[in-house]
Amino acid sequence: MSRYLTITNSSSVQFGERKRSIDSSPKMGRVTLSFLLVALVCAAGVFYIFEVNNLATKGYEIRNLENQLSKLKKENENLRIQEAELKSMYKIEEKTRDLNMVVPKDVSYLNLPGDMAMR
């Protein structure tokens, strides 16, 4: 058996006692493992609550956007109907009377030889 020489402070170790060496692998006790487990469960709980809240908020925003979309589609359809009504011949004739416009009586057309629109 070989012997080791250790230099120590004389007050830290008495004669005949072995000096404790520093253990290279720290051991964790039950309290440390329990604390880590509780901390991990708490962190997971906070993360879960955050994600559920985030998901609910996004769902609310999506519902509001879908309602806006349906309102805009209805408004677009009403504007298309109004456009068709304003383009109708009845409305045009009514507006000409309201603006005191006169219906032309003698219409003459200019006929040019050849097809001008084809060129």
N, C-alpha and C positions, 0 to 999 in steps of 0.2 A: 504494500500500500504506500502510495506516495504522499508526501506532506506538502502543504502549501504554506507559503509565508504571506501573511496579510498584515499590512500596516494599518493600524487603526488608532483612533484616539483612545487613550487608556480609560477615559470615563465612559465611553460608549459600550465597551464590552469588558466583562470581567474575565479574569484568568480562568481558563478551562472551558469557556463558552465559545461556541462557534459563531462567527459573524454571519449574519444572513446576507445572502447575495441577492442582487436584484433579479427578479424573475422576468424572463424575456416575454412571456405570454401572460398578460394581465387576465385575471379570472374575474368573471362577473357573478355576483351573488344573486339570490332570488329577488332581493329588493330592487336591484338595478334592472333586472329583466322585467319585473312587474312594472316599474316606472316607465321603461321604454314601451312596453305593451300598451299601457294606459295612454301615454303620449301619442302613440301611433293611432289608437282608436279615436282619440279626440281630434287629431289632425284629419283623419278620414271623415269624421262626422262634420267638421267645419267645411271641408271640401264638398261633401254631399249637399249640405244646406246651400252653399254658394251656387252650385250647379243647378239645383232645383229652382232656386230663385231666378237665376239667369234664364232658365228654360221657360219659366212662367212669364217673365217679362217679354221674351221674344215672341211667345204665343200671343200675348196681348197686342203687341205691335203688329204682328201679322194679321190678326183679326181686324184691327183698325184700318190697315192698308187694303184689305179685301173689301171692307165696307166702302172705303173711298173709291175703289175701282168700280164697284157696282153703281155707285152714284154717278160717277163720270160716264159710265156706259149709258145710263139712262139719259143723262143730259145730252150726250152726243146723239143719241137716237132722236130726242126731241128737236135738236138743232137741225138734223137732217130732214125731219118732217117739215119744220118751219121753212127750210130752204126750198123744198119742193113746192110748198104752198106759195111762196113768194115768186117762184119762177113760173107759176101757172099763168096761162093766157088770161084767165079771168082777172087775176090780180093786176096784171100789166094794163089791161083795158081800164080797170077801175082807177089806177094811178094816173093814167093819161087824162081821164075826166077830172080828177082832183087837181091836177096841175094845169088845167085849161089848155091842153094841147089839142090841136086840130087834126082830124083824120085827113090825109092827102086824098084829093079827088082825081087829079090828072097825073098819072104816073107814066113816065116814059123811060124806056130802057135803051141803053146804048149798045148796039150790036157791032162788034169788031170782027173783021174777017180772020178766020183761022182760030186755032185753039190757043188761047193765051195762058190758060191755067195749066196746060200740059207741059209748058217749057220750064 
